[in-house]
Amino acid sequence: MVDPIRVTLNRNEYIRFNNYCYKNNYFYKGKSSSIPLVMFIIFIVVFVVALQLLNITLAQISMALLISLCLFLFIAARILQTFRCAIPDPDSLLFSEKQYYFDEQGIHETSEYGSSFIKWEKFTFIRTDGDLLYLFFDRVSTIIIPARCFVSTEESQQFVHMVKKHATNLLME
């Protein structure tokens, strides 16, 4: 087995994890990605119908597009502000120092808040994003291990090999 690993996440690593999950649609299991295409087609149809039925001029269209662009930018700024505020406090469980022990049954996690145990068969997939290793045990619940927690790249590779060997329910893509 691999030696115990000490992990203390920082704010930027958590933000990178969230961005990775949103980018790869891990939060939206079963959702179709055709929604933007359908919305675009509906927009074109409504636009053409409005042009013909309402006799809209080019100046009116330009003004409507300008107003909608301003509204879009305002909404996007509010969403980004909400994402920035949706990060746990610095002294929370997420950012506390955790130690992971490994045995034949699974992974034991201990921190100042308590301890937990995750069986190997609960892990669904392993992903890397730069120097971060993600061990997912459902769509969004994961163990995040930065590369700095390992002494060398060989130890990191040995750890990944051990997880792949013991985790029987890993999904392969």
C-alpha positions, 0 to 999 in steps of 0.5 A: 500500500501507499504511504498516508497522504496529507492534503490541505486544499486552497481556494484556487484548487477548489475553484479549479475543481468546480470549473473542471466539473462545470466544463465537463458537465459532471453536475448535469447528469442526464441532461441533453446538450441540445438545449442551446441549439433548440433555443437558437432555432426558436430565436431565429423563428421568432425573429423572422416572424416578428420582422414580418408581422410587426414591420420592425425597422433596422434601427429598432432591431439594433436597439433591441440587440444593444439592450439585450447585450447589456442585459446579458452582460449584467446577468453574466456578471451576477452569475460570476459574482455568485460563483465567487461567493459560493466557496466555503469559509477558509476554516471549513472542512473542505479546506482543513488538513486531511490525512488519507490512509489506504488499505484493502477495504478502501480509503480512510480520511481523518481531519480535525472534524472527524473521520470517514471511510470510503469503500473502493467499490464506491469510486466511479472514475479518476481524472486529472486536471493539471497537477490535481488528481480527482477521485470521484465517488459520485457526480460531484463528490470527490477527493482532490489530491494536489501533486504537491502531496506526493514526494515524486511523480513515481509515487503519484503514478503508484497511487493511481495504479493502486486506486485502479487496481482496487476500485472495481467500479471505475467507468472507462471512457 
